[in-house]
Amino acid sequence: MISDRIKELRSINNMSQVKLARNLSVSRSTVNAWEMGISMPTIKYVIEMSSLFNVTSDYILEIDNSNLINLNGLNKKQIKVINDLISCLKT
């Protein structure tokens, strides 16, 4: 469920509901309602969370379970280091 995915991403990023709410300019109770499955975030907030957590909106919506690492702003050497690290972790 989307509610579980939001909670998972928030937890992985060591972010409280309050901090996520501040980043999105919503109330903590709104984030709590999303995580409890009481309400759903609008597309605007799904997009903002995807940027904040460096995942695709499809990942948050559970359309695609692939993770994404945003490499924008990194040079070729930095990207190579990250790719090498990922390769090392896969073995």
C-alpha positions as CSV (number, residue, x, y, z in Angstrom):
1,M,0.0,0.0,0.0
2,I,1.0,3.6,-0.6
3,S,0.7,4.2,3.1
4,D,3.3,1.6,3.9
5,R,5.6,2.9,1.2
6,I,5.5,6.5,2.7
7,K,6.2,5.2,6.2
8,E,9.0,3.0,4.9
9,L,10.7,5.9,3.0
10,R,10.3,8.2,5.9
11,S,11.8,5.7,8.3
12,I,14.7,4.8,6.0
13,N,15.5,8.4,5.8
14,N,15.3,8.9,9.6
15,M,12.6,11.4,9.2
16,S,9.8,12.1,11.7
17,Q,6.3,12.7,10.6
18,V,6.8,16.3,11.8
19,K,9.9,16.8,9.6
20,L,8.2,15.3,6.6
21,A,5.2,17.5,7.2
22,R,7.4,20.6,7.4
23,N,9.2,19.6,4.2
24,L,5.9,19.3,2.4
25,S,4.2,22.3,4.1
26,V,1.4,20.1,5.5
27,S,0.4,19.2,9.0
28,R,1.7,16.2,10.9
29,S,-1.8,14.9,11.1
30,T,-1.9,14.9,7.3
31,V,1.2,12.7,7.1
32,N,-0.2,10.5,9.8
33,A,-3.5,10.1,7.8
34,W,-1.5,9.1,4.7
35,E,0.5,6.5,6.7
36,M,-2.7,5.1,8.3
37,G,-4.4,4.8,4.9
38,I,-7.1,7.2,6.0
39,S,-6.4,9.6,3.1
40,M,-4.2,9.7,0.1
41,P,-1.6,12.3,-0.9
42,T,-2.4,14.4,-4.0
43,I,-0.2,14.0,-7.0
44,K,1.6,17.2,-6.0
45,Y,2.7,15.6,-2.7
46,V,3.6,12.3,-4.4
47,I,5.9,14.2,-6.7
48,E,7.4,16.3,-3.9
49,M,8.1,13.1,-1.8
50,S,9.7,11.4,-4.8
51,S,12.1,14.3,-5.1
52,L,12.7,14.4,-1.3
53,F,13.3,10.7,-1.0
54,N,15.1,10.3,-4.4
55,V,12.7,7.7,-5.7
56,T,10.2,7.7,-8.6
57,S,6.6,8.6,-8.1
58,D,5.9,5.1,-9.5
59,Y,7.8,3.7,-6.6
60,I,5.7,5.6,-4.1
61,L,2.6,4.6,-5.9
62,E,3.8,1.0,-6.0
63,I,3.6,0.8,-9.8
64,D,7.2,0.0,-10.1
65,N,9.4,-1.3,-7.2
66,S,12.7,-0.2,-8.7
67,N,14.7,2.2,-6.6
68,L,16.3,5.3,-8.1
69,I,19.4,7.1,-7.2
70,N,19.5,10.7,-8.4
71,L,22.9,11.4,-9.9
72,N,22.1,14.9,-11.2
73,G,24.8,17.4,-10.4
74,L,27.5,14.7,-10.1
75,N,30.5,14.5,-12.4
76,K,31.5,11.4,-14.3
77,K,34.1,10.4,-11.7
78,Q,31.5,10.6,-8.8
79,I,29.0,8.6,-10.9
80,K,31.6,5.9,-11.5
81,V,32.4,5.7,-7.8
82,I,28.7,5.3,-7.0
83,N,28.3,2.6,-9.7
84,D,31.3,0.8,-8.4
85,L,30.0,0.8,-4.9
86,I,26.6,-0.5,-6.1
87,S,28.3,-3.3,-8.0
88,C,30.4,-4.1,-4.9
89,L,27.3,-4.3,-2.7
90,K,25.5,-6.6,-5.1
91,T,28.2,-9.3,-4.8
